[in-house]
Amino acid sequence: MRQKIGIVANTSWNLYNFRLPLIQELNQFYEVCIIAPEDESTNYWKTEGYSFIALHHLSRKGKNPWQDILLSRELFRILKRNQIQLVLLYTIKPNIYGSIAAYLAQVPCICTVTGLGYSFLNNNIVSRLAHFLYRASFRLSDMVIFQNQDDKELFLQKKLVQQSKAFIVRGSGIDCKRFVISNKLTQSEPFIFLFVGRLLYDKGIIEFLEAIRLFELGKCEAWIVGDIDRDNPSAISEASLHSYENDSRFKFFGHCNDVEKIMREADVVVLPSYREGLPRVMLEALALAKPVIATDVPGCRDTVLDGINGFLCQVKDSADLHLKMKKMMACTEEERRLMGMQGRALAEREFDVPVINSFYLSHIQQFLADF
């Protein structure tokens, strides 16, 4: 009988979109149980033969402590009832309440901090509560993985995690065999800057829109892929977008299932975020050999070698972002092509799926060796 691994996240879609290559590889050696709330991706797990266990008490943005206690109890019962022998935890609430459940169930757990989110970008009571919960739960976990050095150092500095438990893995990985180099060879008219992400203030969407507005009409277009995340306190309002919607420089796609197709048509991918774990959109851009512009902040700067595969700009500074956009447009097509190829080489060297998966597999094997 194969050993059993549980994998928990705040949505089924999250595991499908970010963890599928790892889950597929783990499934070759272990029985994998997907544990998450049901959503549009749930059917994939069921049709592909994975064991799927629905979570009923996980509210991503909920602040009801009783609901979170019920989540921890629900996870504890799932781990015991299904005889899970090791659990991987992703996203904030699974990391915190899953660590407690795993400790009580005497199941080893590996937490992955995929980003610090709104609570870490603001110094308020919510942030202080998040620090307390991380500190308490990570004392109970067996291993905590961060996606960039800055996040790891911050947790160590605030004594939220022990040095012996803290490791770095460079994101969720990108399948360089699937994301083949873009075959777009010539610049489009007008020049296309692409933003992909939820329309949140802390993703830098306003800076992106304002930087584009500094260009003359006809010089470039801004393509925006993503929806307003109404449950997020950093979400921009529909009224904020209204003044941009009738401007010919902006094209809003909303949520798209085929971002890769749109990205192939863009000239440059831009992410002016205030902070990231290791942004998936940047990994896809690197794999497709697209030049990039991103803010000089944790997570984003890990994907940009300034002046080599793109440019770094100042955070919360639309004027500086505009200057870097102008600088990119002033490059020749050959210069941008070489930038893209440098980005592709970076993706293959540091972010390719086999590199990421091998780390998880080696440590999972160590944890399960005694079973």
N, C-alpha and C positions, 0 to 999 in steps of 0.2 A: 504493500500500500504506500502511495506517495505521501510525502509530508505536505502539510497544508499551511498555506500562507494567506493571510487576509490583507487586503489593500483598501484603505479608507480615504475618502475625500468628501468635500462638501457638495459635490454634484457628480453624477454619473458621467456627464459630459466632460468634466475636468479630467477624469481618468482616461476617457477615450481620446481626448484631444492632445493631452500632454504625456500620458504614460503608456500608451498602447504598445510601442516597441519593447519597453521593459516588461510589460505584462506578458506579451507574446513569448518573449525569451524565457521568463520565469515559468511559463506554462509547459515548457519542454521538460522541466525537471521536477516541478512541484504542482500540487493541486492548488489553483488560485481561486480565492473567493473575493468577488468584488462587493464591497460594502459601501453603499452610498444612497442618497435619496433617488427616487425614480425621476427620470426626465426623458427627453427625446432620444438619448443615447442608450437607454436601458435595453432596448430591444436588441441592440448589437450583441451585448454580452450573452443574452439568452439564446439567440440564434447561433452564436459561435460556440455554444456548449459550456460557457463559464458558469460557475455557481454564482448567482447574483442574490444578495441579501439586501432588501430595502431598509433604509433608515427612516424612521417616522418622527424622530424628535430632534432633527438637526435643522435649525433655523439659522441661515447664514448671517443675517444681520440682527437677529432677535437679541434682546437684552434682558429677557426674563430668566433669572437665575434658576428657577424651578425647572424650566424647560431644559437648561443645560445639565442639571442634575439627572433629569430623565434620560438625556442623551448618554451620559456616562453609564448609567444603569443599563440602558439598552445595549450599548457596546459590550459591557461586561457579560451580559447574558448571551450575546451572539458569539463571543470568543469562547465561552465555556461550552455552550450547546453544540457548536460546530467543531469543537476540538481543534481550534486554530493553534498552530505551534509557533508562529511568528507573525507580527503584524507591521505593515508599513503604513505610516500616517502622513497625509498631505493636507495642507491648508490649515487655517488657524484653529478652528474648533475641534477638528479631529486630532490635531497635535496636542491640544490641552486636555480635552476630556477623554480622548483615546488613550493617552499616557496613563491617566488615572485608572481607567478600566483595565488596561493591560497589566498594570502593576497588581491590581486586586485579583485578576484572573491568573497571575503568575505566568504571563506570556511575554517573551521578549518583544520590544518594540523599537522601531527605527523611525524617528520623526524627520521630516524634511521641511525646512522653512523656505517657502517659495517666494516670499516677499513680506515686507513689514506692514504694508497697508496703511489705511487712514489713521489708525490708532497710534502708529509710531511717528507719523508726520506732524502730530499735534501734541503739545504739552498740556494735557488736561486730565480730568479725573478718569476718563476712559483709558488714556494712555497708561496712567499709573496702575489701574486695575489690570490691564493687559500685562504689564511687567510682573505684577504679583502672580498672576495665573501662570505665566510662562515659567517663572522661577520655581513655583511649587510643583508644576507638572514635569518639568525637565529634570528635576531631581529624581523622579521615578522612572524616567525613560532610560533606555540602554545606549542610545546613540542619537545624536542630533546632527543632521546634515544641513549645511548652508550652501547657497548658490553663488555667493561672492565673499571675498575676504572682509569687506566693510561690515556686512551683516554679522559675520562671525565675531569680529572684534568688538562690535557694539554690544552683543549679548555677553561676551566675556567681561567687558568693561563694567557693565551694569550687574554683573554676577547673576545673570539669568541662566547660565549653563556652565557646567564644569569643563575645564580645558580638556580633560581626558575623554570626554564624550563628543567633543565638537570636531567636525570634519567638513571639508569643502568638496562638493561635486558641481561641475560647471553646467548647471541647468538641467533641463529634462532631456537634452540631446536633440539633435536634428538628423534625420535619415538622409545623408548625402547621396545615397543611391536613388532615393525617391525624388528628392529636390535637385534635379539636374540643372546645370547652368542655363540661365535664360538665353534663348536664341535671338532676343531683340538686339540688333546690331547698330541701329541708327536712332538718333535722338528724335523724339516726337515733336510735333508742332501743335500747340505750345508745349513747353517743358512741363513735365508732370512730377509733382511732389506728392508722395503717398503717405498718409497717416492711417495706421491700423490700431484700433483699441477701443475700449469703452470711452465714452465721451465724459470724462471726469476732469475736473480742474487739475488734479495732481498727476494726470497723464500729459498735461501740457497742451491740451487741445486749444485753449484760448490763445496761448502764445503762438501756436502753429497758425491759427486763423489770422491773427493780427500781423504776423510776419508776412503772410501772403498778401494781405491788404496793402502793404508798403510797395508792392510791385505795380507797375503800370498795367492797365488792362491789356490782355493779349500776350503778355510776356510769359506767363505760366498758368498752370491750373493746380488746384489743390484737390486731391481725391481723398475723401474721408470714408473709411470703412469701420463701422461700429455703431452701436446704439447707446442711448442714454441709459445708464444703470440706475433706475429710479430708487432702488433700495440703498444706494450708496450715498452717504452724507456729502461726498465730494462731487456728486453728479451735477452737471450744468443743467440749467432749465431750458425748456423748449423756447421760452421767450429770448434767452441769450443767443440761441441759434437763428432766430427769425431774421435778424438783420443781415445774415450771411447767405440765406437761402436763395435770394433773388439776385445775387451777385454772380456773374458769369464765370468768375475765377474759381468758384467752388462747386464741387460735384459730390453729393452725399449719397452713398450706397446703402446705408443702414447695415443691418447684420447680413453677412454673406457666408455661405458655406464653402465657397471656392475662392478664398482670398488669394491663393497661389496664382490663379489665372489673372486677377487684377494686378497683382504685384509684378507679373511678367511684363505688363504694359507700361509700368511706371519707369521714370528715369532715376529717381532717388527715393529711398525710404527714409522717413523722418520720425524720430521718437523723442519729443522734448519733455519726457517724464521727469517728475521731481525725485523719484527713487524707484528702483526695481529690484527684484531678486536676480533673475537672468531672463530678460524679455524674449519670449518665443518669437515675436515678430522680427526681432533683429537677427535671430538665428536663421529664420527662413530667408531673410534678405541676404545674409552672408552666403547661404547655400546656393541661392539663385544668382550669385555674383553681382548683386546690386550695390552701388555705392550707398553709403548711409550717412545720416547726420543725427547725432544724439547728444543729450545733455551730459555734462561732465559730472555725473553723480553715480553713486553705487549701483551696480548692475548694468547700467547703460554703458559706462566707460569700459566695462569688461569686454565689450563687443566691438569697440572702435579703437584702432591704432591711428591716432590723429595725424592726418596728412598722408596716411598710407592706404587705408581702405575707406576713408571718409573723414568727416570733421566733427570735433566736439564743440558744443556751444555752452554758454552760461545758462544756468537754470533760471526759470522765471524771467527771461529776458528776450522779448520778441524782437528787439532791435538787433541783438547779437545773432539770434537765429536767422534773421533776414540777411545779415552780412554773410553768414556761412552758406546760405542758399545762393546768394549772388556769386560767391566764390565757386560754388559747385557748378553753376551755370556757365561761368567763365572758363572752366576747364574744357579741353578739347574732348571729343568723343573717345579718342585713344587713351587719354589720361583717365577718364571715367571707367573705361573698360579695364585698364590695369588696376584701378582701385577695386573694382568688382572681383577681379581674379585674386587679389590679395585677401579680400574678405572670404572668398571661397576656400583659399588655403588655410585661413584661420579656422574656419568651420570644420574642415577635415582634420586639422591637427588637434583641436581642443574640444570641439562640441559634437563630434560625430557620435551617433548612437552606440556603436561598439565600445567607445571610450567610457561613456557614462554607465552603460549596462555592466561592464566588467567590474566596476567598483562595487555596485550593489550586489552582484552575484558573489563576489569573493567574501564579502562581509556576511551575507545571508548564510552562506555555506559554513562559516565559522560559528554563527549563532546556533545553527541546527545540527552541528556535528555531534552534540551530546544526546540528541533525541534518538 
